């Protein structure tokens, strides 16, 4: 094979490649852009929170309940516990209960159990209400009344 023939064949290969060099230059950014949009879409929550919960009991020892977000069933939410209009505590509803898991409430880690503070043990009537922290969404079956004598 002569030198000229080799150069011609190399030139032909280069001409062939020059025809299609734009293809990856155009497709690659489009593909990357599509993938970025997909990732961002999955990262940003598309559904607003759908909070639900239940105030099981308030007595002189404990304040019990559960709360969760139906759109984020494995995430714990915080609840605010009020005595009349005064905030007495903010707690995470993240304790596991088998009955919550059996009821298909996410991973079952949506219960809370708050120890009654001494300020509620004064022999006076206290109206205990619970809502999802940072919202005006009250748990079902709230408020509850308690009267606790000092210990």
DARANOR-V69499 format. One record per helix or strand. SS is the DSSP state (H for helix, E for strand). FROM is the first residue (numbers start at 1). TO is the last residue. Records with the same first field share a line. If there is no record, write none. Layout:
SS: FROM-TO ; FROM-TO
This chain:
H: 3-43 ; 70-72 ; 98-102 ; 118-120
E: 51-58 ; 62-69 ; 77-83 ; 86-93 ; 95-96 ; 109-115 ; 125-132 ; 138-138 ; 140-140 ; 144-147
